[in-house]
């Protein structure tokens, strides 16, 4: 990759009890429209989630996170969103919603290496 790439990113948040609006950052999604690049990394810290909800349903959370990853990767041909370009998938994944799986508002930046930026954001905000 040559030159700096404009990218957008958002934190992936797990909200075990939506009515309480408390969340745990469980991942990062990053997108560069010009490169048609979208990736996410996810790490579910069960201890943090249990602090917010001692009765947390981790099977349900894992299924939501798996679906998020599949849409991000464009792996589900039966889902019309998964068939869209990277920027469109990013917009859909980061749309404001009231559910157990949410994202922060998108932020932007410049980078020479998109993969390295994803790893760096993951370390800073999730791990």
ABEGO torsion letter per residue (X at the ends): XBEBBBBBBBBBBBBABAAAGBBBBAEBBBBBAAAGBBBBBBBBBAAAAAAABAABBAAAAAAAAAAAAAAAAGABAABAAAABBAAAAAAAAABBBBBABBBBBBBBBBBABAAAAAAAAAAAAAX
